[in-house]
């Protein structure tokens, strides 16, 4: 019987939510260890001693082996564990299609959304100008439009007929702008239909992973109003 993977996560983190869903859906034995990054728990001496040189969330320890970064962890788990093929197919061409999306995701979609959300959260302290926030909002809008136009096909997942790691990573990123009051699905029917397909396929894990995130988004919406 393999030891459970120690999983350090914060469900306000997009990659943590994707990994949570993946662990639950694939039934990989794991030991959940919540970490509140907003309180700096990932920067404590205890966390650094456990995970080594990195303060990243999410991170894992698998039988003494330490690893961080959500995409890297997903690929590692797929190589090391018995995982259904659709998550990251063995077919070189199918896998290359997912890798193509993941490269775009990290260089464009994820980077842009994080660049928008973090300054927007700081804006209450007037550390970021409204002009800069408008520039970020425009970049987010363009990135979401690009995602719908070039990566989403009606009735399909990003890489075909079955869900993959590309979909769960993308879905968590698409949800993220809600925390600052931006509706990522407004005017994007293909994106909305695809996201609903991901949610349905990953039920109930999708809802569990996003419960705290949705609660925080609603709280912030009340404060804004």
N, C-alpha and C positions, 0 to 999 in steps of 0.2 A: 504494500500500500504506500504510494508516494506521499511525501509530506505536503501539506497544503502550502501553496505559494502565499507569502506574506505580501499583502497588497496595501500600500500606503496611498490614500486618495483624499480628495476634497471634491465633493459633487458640484461645487460651483465652477470647477475646472472642466472644460469641454473634454479633454482627453481622459480625465478621471471618469466622467460619465460614460464615455464610449467603452472604456475598459470594464467598468462595472457591468454594463450590459453584456459584454463579451464573456466575462467570467460566468455570469448567470446562465446565459444561453448555451454555452458549451459544456457547462457542468464541470469545469476544471476545479478541483478542490482548492479553496483559497481561504486565507485568514484575513478578514477585512479589518484594516487599521485606519480609521478616519483621522485626518489631519486638517486642522483649521488654518489654512494658509493666510487668511485675512487677519488672524491673530498672531501670525509669525511663528506658528508651531513647527513649521518646516525649517526654521532658522535657529532652533534651540540646539544646545550641545547634545542633548539626548538624541535628537533626530540625526544630527551629523555623525554621531558615533555609530548609530544603527545603519546609516546609508553610505557612509564614507564622505567623499569630497563634494558630493552634490546635495543641493537643497531642493531638488525638483519634486514636484507633485504632478502626476503620479510617479511612484517608483515601486519596485518589487524586490523581494529577496526569495530566490528559488533554491532551496537547499544550500544556502550560503552564498549563492551567486547574486550579486547586486546589479540592478539595471534601472535606468530612468528613461524618460521620454516615451510618450504613449505609443507612437507608431513603431518605435524600436521594440517596445515590450510586446505589442501585438504580433509582430513578425517573429519574435523569439518564441512566444508561446505556441504559435502555429507550427514552427519547426520542431519544438521539443515535446509537444503534447499530441494526443490523438484528437484531431480537430476535423470536423466535416470539411470536405474539399472546397465547398462554395465560398468559404470565408476568404481564402487566398489561394486560388486554384493552382494545381501542380502544372497545368498546361502553361508552357512558357508564354504563349501569346496572350492568354487570358490574364496571367499574372502581370505581364507587361502593361496591359490596359489599366489595371488597378494601380500599378506603380506610376504610370503616366498621370493619373488623376492625383495620386498622393503628392507627387512633385509639385503639381499646380496648386494643390490645396495648401501646402506648406509655404510656398513662395508667394502666393497671392491671397487666397480666400482667408486662411487662418491669420496671416500676418496683418492684413487690412482690418479684419474685424477686431483683433486684439488692439491694434493701433487706435481704433475708434472707441472701443468700450472703456479702456483704461483712462484716457484723458477725459472722457465724458464723466466718469465717476469722480474725477478730481475737480471737475468744473465748479462744484459747490464751494470750493476753496479758492476759486478764481485763479487757478494755476495755469489754466489753458484758455486762450482767447476764443471768443465765439467764432471768429474768422477761421481759426484752426479747426474747430469742431465742425464747421460747415464743410471744410475741405475733406475731413475724414468721412463725414456723412456721404459726400459725393463718391468717395472711393468705395465705401461699403455698398452703396447703391449699384455702382458699376460692377463690383465683384459678384453681387447677388444676381444681377442681370446676366452676367457672363456664365455663372453656374447654371442658370435655367436654360439659357440659349444653347450652350455648347456641351453640357454634360448630362442633361436630363432629357430622357426620351419617354413619351407617354406610355404608361403601363409597365415600364421596366425600371430596374435598379441601375445604378451607375455603370456597372460592368456586365449587365445582362439580365437574365431571368431570375436570378437568385441574389439574395442579400450578401454583401461582402463587407470587409472592414472599411472600404471606401465609403459606404453608405452610413455606417454608424458614426464615423468621424465627421462626415459632412453634415449629418443631421444635427449633431451637437453644436457645431459651429453656426449653423443656420439659426438655431434657437437663441444664440448668445445676444444678439442686439436687443432682444426684448428687455433685457435688464436695464437698458438706458432709454426705453420708450420707443424704439424703432420696430415697426412691424415688418419682418423680412418677407412675409408672404403677400403683402398688399400689392395687387396688380401683377402677381406672378402665379397664374393658375397651374402651370406645369410643376413648378416648385412645390406648391401647396399639395397637389395630388401625390407627388413623390414622397413628401414628408409624411403624409398620412399613411402611405403604404409602408414606410419604414416603421412608424409608430405601431401600426397594426401587427406587422410581422414580429416586432420585438416586445409586444405586450406579454406580461405585465412589467417587464424589466425596464422598458422605456419610461413608463410612468414613475416607477420607483426611483430611477436615476435622476429624474427631473423634478421630483416633488419639492425639494428645498429650493431649487432654482426658480420654479414657478412662484413659490410663496414669496421669495425675495423680490421677484419682478413685480408682483402685485403690490407689495409694500411700497416699493419705490414709485409705482404709478400713483398710489394714493398721496404720497408726499409731493409729487410733481403737480397734482391737481389741487 
